[in-house]
Amino acid sequence: MMKKRLYLASRSPRRAELLQQLGLETIFMAADVDESPLPDEAPHDYVLRLARAKAETGLAAWQAQGGEALPLLAADTTVAIDGLILGKPEDDADARAMLLRMSGRWHEVHTGVAVASASGVHVRLSTTRVEMTTLDEATIQAYIATGEPRDKAGAYGIQGLASTFIRRIEGSYSGVMGLPVFETSELLKQAGISVL
């Protein structure tokens, strides 16, 4: 097995924390890609496409820099409801609209994970159903005022204050956080990194 080090094509501190909990050392690698959805693109196809594109872009970047030959992990997460992709809110009004749409309803969180290594780029999908409690206007405004929704797909973070909004989930908690640990560990095994 290779050393437990890898490139992470993400700026997400949550993803880095989850990988650290697995005993993995991450080296950040920029992988900027256009995150605009394609016309009529399904949410699960969207995250898989972006995860693969980030992995391929990150891989090309470290190869161009003559970086150490380590696997590279990339991921993308989105929230979906009513067939709509809810990415990171553009502003507080957008965050409010997202939270109102999900209030008292089920939605889905899709996370695509990609690992690029000598064996190619492999991708996996995690989809989790999440039921949100009914939110009143005062709660929504108080939550938005914390600033927590600003950089979160769907305008909430399950690991933060919004955990009090979640009645139940069906699927992967870590997937809702942005990196499904099971799928990630399976992909890393294919790339020669075992977490145990």
Rosetta blueprint (number, residue, H / E / L):
1 M L
2 M L
3 K L
4 K L
5 R E
6 L E
7 Y E
8 L E
9 A L
10 S L
11 R L
12 S L
13 P H
14 R H
15 R H
16 A H
17 E H
18 L H
19 L H
20 Q H
21 Q H
22 L L
23 G L
24 L L
25 E E
26 T E
27 I E
28 F E
29 M L
30 A L
31 A L
32 D L
33 V L
34 D L
35 E L
36 S L
37 P L
38 L L
39 P L
40 D L
41 E L
42 A L
43 P H
44 H H
45 D H
46 Y H
47 V H
48 L H
49 R H
50 L H
51 A H
52 R H
53 A H
54 K H
55 A H
56 E H
57 T H
58 G H
59 L H
60 A H
61 A H
62 W H
63 Q H
64 A H
65 Q L
66 G L
67 G L
68 E L
69 A L
70 L L
71 P L
72 L E
73 L E
74 A E
75 A E
76 D E
77 T E
78 T E
79 V E
80 A E
81 I E
82 D L
83 G L
84 L E
85 I E
86 L E
87 G L
88 K L
89 P L
90 E L
91 D L
92 D H
93 A H
94 D H
95 A H
96 R H
97 A H
98 M H
99 L H
100 L H
101 R H
102 M H
103 S L
104 G L
105 R L
106 W E
107 H E
108 E E
109 V E
110 H E
111 T E
112 G E
113 V E
114 A E
115 V E
116 A E
117 S E
118 A L
119 S L
120 G E
121 V E
122 H E
123 V E
124 R E
125 L E
126 S E
127 T E
128 T E
129 R E
130 V E
131 E E
132 M E
133 T L
134 T L
135 L L
136 D L
137 E H
138 A H
139 T H
140 I H
141 Q H
142 A H
143 Y H
144 I H
145 A H
146 T L
147 G L
148 E H
149 P H
150 R H
151 D H
152 K L
153 A H
154 G H
155 A H
156 Y L
157 G L
158 I L
159 Q L
160 G L
161 L H
162 A H
163 S H
164 T H
165 F H
166 I E
167 R E
168 R E
169 I E
170 E E
171 G L
172 S L
173 Y H
174 S H
175 G H
176 V H
177 M H
178 G L
179 L L
180 P L
181 V H
182 F H
183 E H
184 T H
185 S H
186 E H
187 L H
188 L H
189 K H
190 Q H
191 A L
192 G L
193 I L
194 S L
195 V L
196 L L
